[in-house]
Amino acid sequence: MPQTTVKPIPAGMHSITPHLVCAGAIDAIEFYKKAFDAVEHVRLLARDGSLVHASMTIGDSLFMLAEECPKWGSLGPNALKGSSVTIHLSVENVDAAFAQAVAAGASVTMPVADMFWGDRYGKLKDPFGHHWAIATHMRDVSPAEMQEAMNKMFG
């Protein structure tokens, strides 16, 4: 019998992998494809047609998605009236990626601007309640320079 080696962290996954929950998860799959050029890899549906699990990638990063299920205590950000999590997406061209996400239906919560930490950066809320920060790194800034710039900003 051939012996196989199972990797403790499967290929394509990283140490931390976001697992998003939302109402309308099947629609969310299509939104993420349009907004962020996500690629769908797995879609598992319940007998009622609801999404139990999907895995997708954006760039080189995998994330998972599922329909909210109140009876299991699994609620999306809209049901919870907000989210304390922001998903940070690093891209080659923040302005183009931001415009693409807005055209797909995301709402601007912070317009794209040059930031003191060296990124060109903006924030969005997707139609399913998840918060996204999109950035392109423009210049390297030392921690001391960041602290000085932050002190000027916030007094």
C-alpha positions in Angstrom: 0.0 0.0 0.0 1.6 3.4 -1.0 2.3 5.7 1.8 1.3 9.4 1.3 2.6 12.4 3.1 0.0 14.8 4.3 1.1 18.4 4.8 -0.1 19.8 8.2 -0.8 23.1 6.3 -2.3 22.2 2.9 -0.8 23.7 -0.3 -2.0 27.2 -1.0 -3.0 27.9 2.6 -1.0 30.2 5.0 -0.9 30.1 8.8 -3.9 32.4 9.0 -6.7 32.1 6.5 -9.8 34.3 6.7 -13.1 32.4 6.9 -15.9 34.9 6.0 -19.5 34.3 7.0 -22.4 36.3 5.5 -26.0 36.2 4.4 -26.1 35.7 0.6 -22.8 33.9 0.4 -23.4 32.6 -3.1 -23.9 36.2 -4.3 -20.7 37.1 -2.3 -18.8 34.6 -4.4 -19.8 36.5 -7.6 -19.1 39.9 -5.9 -15.6 38.8 -4.9 -14.9 37.6 -8.5 -16.0 41.0 -9.9 -14.5 43.2 -7.2 -11.2 41.5 -6.5 -10.7 39.0 -9.4 -11.2 36.2 -6.9 -10.9 32.6 -8.2 -13.3 30.0 -6.9 -11.8 26.6 -6.1 -14.4 24.7 -4.1 -18.2 25.2 -3.6 -20.1 22.8 -1.3 -23.9 23.3 -1.1 -26.4 22.0 1.4 -29.5 20.2 0.2 -31.4 23.5 0.4 -28.9 25.1 -2.0 -27.2 27.3 0.6 -23.5 27.6 0.7 -21.9 25.4 3.4 -18.3 26.1 2.3 -16.4 27.7 -0.5 -12.7 28.3 -0.9 -11.4 31.1 -3.1 -8.1 32.9 -3.7 -7.4 36.6 -4.3 -3.9 36.9 -5.6 -1.8 34.4 -3.7 -4.0 34.2 -0.7 -6.8 31.7 0.1 -10.0 32.6 2.0 -13.1 30.6 2.8 -16.7 31.6 2.7 -20.0 30.3 4.2 -23.6 31.2 4.5 -24.5 32.4 7.9 -26.3 29.9 10.0 -28.0 31.4 13.1 -28.9 28.0 14.7 -25.1 27.3 14.9 -24.3 30.8 16.1 -22.6 31.7 12.8 -23.6 35.2 11.8 -22.3 37.6 9.3 -21.4 41.3 9.9 -24.8 42.6 8.7 -26.6 40.4 11.3 -24.1 41.6 13.9 -24.6 45.2 12.9 -21.0 45.6 12.0 -17.6 44.0 12.0 -14.4 44.6 14.0 -12.3 43.0 11.4 -10.7 44.6 8.3 -9.3 42.4 5.6 -6.1 44.0 4.2 -5.5 43.4 0.5 -2.1 44.3 -1.1 -2.3 45.0 -4.8 -0.1 46.3 -7.6 -2.4 49.3 -8.3 -4.6 50.4 -5.5 -6.4 53.0 -7.5 -7.5 50.5 -10.2 -8.4 47.8 -7.7 -10.4 50.3 -5.6 -12.3 51.5 -8.6 -13.0 47.9 -9.7 -14.4 47.1 -6.2 -16.6 50.2 -6.1 -17.9 49.4 -9.6 -18.8 45.9 -8.4 -20.9 47.4 -5.5 -18.5 48.1 -2.6 -19.0 51.3 -0.6 -16.2 53.7 0.1 -15.5 54.2 3.8 -12.1 55.9 3.3 -11.0 57.3 -0.1 -7.6 56.2 -1.4 -4.8 58.5 -0.3 -1.0 58.5 0.4 -0.4 57.4 4.0 2.4 58.2 6.4 3.4 54.6 6.7 4.3 54.4 3.0 1.2 52.9 1.4 -1.3 54.4 -0.9 -4.4 53.1 0.9 -8.2 53.2 1.0 -11.0 51.3 2.7 -14.3 49.8 1.5 -17.3 47.9 2.8 -18.6 45.1 0.7 -22.3 44.6 0.2 -22.2 41.7 2.7 -20.8 43.8 5.5 -17.1 42.9 5.4 -14.5 45.7 5.6 -11.6 45.8 3.2 -8.4 47.9 3.2 -6.7 48.0 -0.2 -3.1 49.2 -0.5 -0.1 49.5 -2.7 3.2 50.0 -0.9 4.9 53.1 -2.3 7.9 53.7 -0.1 9.7 52.2 2.9 9.3 54.2 6.1 11.2 53.5 9.3 9.3 52.9 12.5 10.7 56.2 13.9 9.5 58.1 10.8 6.0 56.5 11.2 5.9 57.4 14.8 6.9 61.0 14.1 4.3 61.4 11.3 1.6 59.8 13.5 2.4 62.2 16.3 2.0 65.1 14.0 -1.3 63.8 12.8 -2.8 62.9 16.2 -1.0 65.4 18.4 
